[in-house]
Amino acid sequence: MELIQRRRGSDMETKPIDERTWLFSARMPWGEVVTDFHDELKTATAGYASFDTSEADPPLQESSLTKVEIVLNEDVVDPLAFVCHRNDAQAQARAV
């Protein structure tokens, strides 16, 4: 659950399938899913979890995105520029 919340998941529902198996469903931005979500999920669950995707309804939702540009010696380095969610911009820029 924490992983889904950290990846900006919303509308999360949990449902037990049996006493050891749970089903989590949530809406997540596609950009969060395609950037290491599977690896983090497998790490958090010792390899036991799996996930499936489907298109949300409505499929598109507004978000607060920003372009991050890396500046080196007062010159913008275009190949290092990327777009990310405004809340994560500083942490991701520092990681570069």
C-alpha positions in Angstrom: 0.0 0.0 0.0 2.8 2.4 0.8 4.4 1.8 -2.6 1.2 2.7 -4.3 0.7 5.8 -2.3 4.3 6.9 -2.8 3.7 6.5 -6.6 0.8 8.9 -6.4 -1.8 6.2 -6.5 -5.4 7.1 -5.7 -8.8 5.4 -5.3 -7.1 2.4 -3.7 -9.2 -0.6 -2.8 -8.2 -3.8 -1.0 -10.0 -7.1 -1.2 -8.9 -10.4 0.4 -8.9 -13.4 -2.0 -8.0 -15.9 0.7 -6.2 -15.7 4.0 -2.8 -15.2 2.4 -3.7 -13.4 -0.8 -4.9 -9.8 -1.3 -6.0 -7.8 -4.3 -5.1 -4.2 -4.4 -6.6 -2.0 -7.1 -5.7 1.7 -7.6 -5.5 4.5 -10.2 -1.9 5.5 -10.9 -0.3 7.8 -13.4 1.2 5.7 -16.3 4.6 7.5 -15.9 4.8 6.1 -12.3 4.0 2.6 -13.5 6.6 2.4 -16.3 9.5 3.8 -14.2 10.7 0.9 -12.0 7.3 0.2 -10.4 7.5 -3.6 -11.2 11.1 -3.8 -9.7 10.0 -2.0 -6.5 6.9 -4.2 -6.2 9.0 -7.4 -6.5 11.5 -6.0 -4.0 8.8 -5.0 -1.5 7.1 -8.4 -1.7 10.2 -10.7 -2.0 9.1 -11.6 -5.5 5.6 -12.8 -4.7 3.5 -9.9 -6.1 2.4 -9.4 -9.6 0.4 -6.7 -11.3 -1.9 -6.1 -14.3 -2.9 -2.8 -16.0 -6.0 -1.6 -17.6 -7.1 1.8 -19.0 -8.7 4.1 -16.5 -12.0 5.8 -17.0 -11.5 8.7 -17.9 -8.1 7.8 -19.4 -6.5 11.2 -19.1 -6.3 13.4 -16.0 -4.6 16.8 -15.4 -1.4 16.8 -13.4 1.1 19.4 -12.2 4.2 18.6 -14.3 7.3 20.6 -14.8 10.4 20.4 -17.0 13.6 20.0 -15.2 16.7 21.3 -16.9 20.2 20.5 -15.7 22.6 23.5 -15.9 26.4 23.0 -15.9 28.7 26.0 -16.0 25.7 28.2 -16.9 24.8 26.1 -19.9 21.7 24.0 -20.1 22.5 20.3 -20.9 19.6 19.3 -23.1 20.1 15.5 -23.1 19.7 15.6 -19.3 16.4 17.5 -19.3 13.2 15.6 -18.3 9.6 16.1 -17.3 8.3 15.0 -14.0 5.6 15.7 -11.4 6.2 19.0 -9.6 6.4 17.3 -6.1 9.2 15.0 -7.2 11.2 17.5 -9.3 13.8 18.6 -6.8 14.6 15.0 -5.6 14.8 13.7 -9.1 17.0 16.5 -10.3 19.4 16.0 -7.4 19.6 12.3 -8.3 21.0 13.2 -11.7 
